[in-house]
Amino acid sequence: FDSTEINTAGIVAIKKVSALMKEYAKSIASIEGHTCHIGDEAYNIKLGERRAQAVADYLISTGIEAERVSIKSFGSSLPTADPSKPQNLPLNRRVEYKIRIGDD
């Protein structure tokens, strides 16, 4: 809750994305931050942005060029699980990524 810390599974996933992007030099990544619905939506948009930026920064630290990485925040607007159930809130606090493979 209210965190931008990347967990161990996230680090493993970022390293896999990095390896893929290094293999395909023209690939680009879109990093998308999400939150649960608790709190003000303006705050959640900023939190989602900070989460996405943390992942983007880690990806860039692996040697991926910053211009190949973009971020976006959706706040709480795209839950993956029913937000009315408290046990689902952690599922909606996440970062997702999309990779577009260029013509290499």
N, C-alpha and C positions, 0 to 999 in steps of 0.2 A: 504494500500500500504506500503510495506517495514516494516511490523509489525509482531511481534510474540505474541501480546496480544490476550488472549483467551476471546471471547465475552461470554455473558450470555448464549446463546444457546449452545455454546461449553462446558461450565462448566456443564450444565445440562446433556449433552450427555456423558461427561467423568464420571460423577457420576453414570449414568446408566451402563456404561461399567464396572466401578469398582464393582458395586453390582453384575453384572453377573459373573465377574471374581472371586469374593469372594464365590459365590454360587458353581462355578465349579473350584475347587482348582488347577486343572491341566491345566486350560486354559492359553493361551498365547495371547498377543496382538502385532500386527505389526502396528506401527504408521507411516503414510506416508505423507510427506510434499510436497506441490505443490505451484507454483507461476504462475503469468501471464507471458507473454513473454517480458515485458518491462525490459530492462537492459541486462547486460552481463550474459550469461548462467552460467558461473562459479560462479558468484555472486548469481544467482538464485538457484543454487544447494545448496550453503551454507545457503541461506535464508530458503529454504525448510527444510533443516536439522535443523535449529534453531526453525522453527515452530513445527516440529515433536518433537523436544526435549522439548519444552515448554509444549506440551500436555503430553508427557511421564512423565515429572517431576511432573505435576499436578496429573496424575494417580497414580504415585508412592506415592505422598503425602497423598493419600487416604488410604494407607495401602497395596497396591499391591507391591509385591516383584519386585525389579528392574530386576532380571534375567528373569522375565516373560514378559518383555516389550522390544521390539526392535524398532529401528527407521530406516527410509530410506527416502531419498529425490529424487524426480523426477524432481525438478526444474519446467520448463515450458513444459516439454516433453509430458505431458498427460492432455491437456485441456479438461474440461467438456463442454465448450461452445466455439463457434466460436471466436477465439482471434482477428479476424480482426474487430470486432464490439466493440467499446469502452464500451458500456453498459454491455458487457459480462466479462470484465476484472475481476471484483470482484468475479465472480463465479469460476474463475480459481485459485484464491488465497485461498487455503483451506488446511485442514488437514483431511485425511481419516484414518480410522482404520479398521483392520481385526482382528477378534477374532477366534481363533481355540480352540474349546472346547475339552479338553482331556477326557480320560476315567475315570470318577469319579464314 
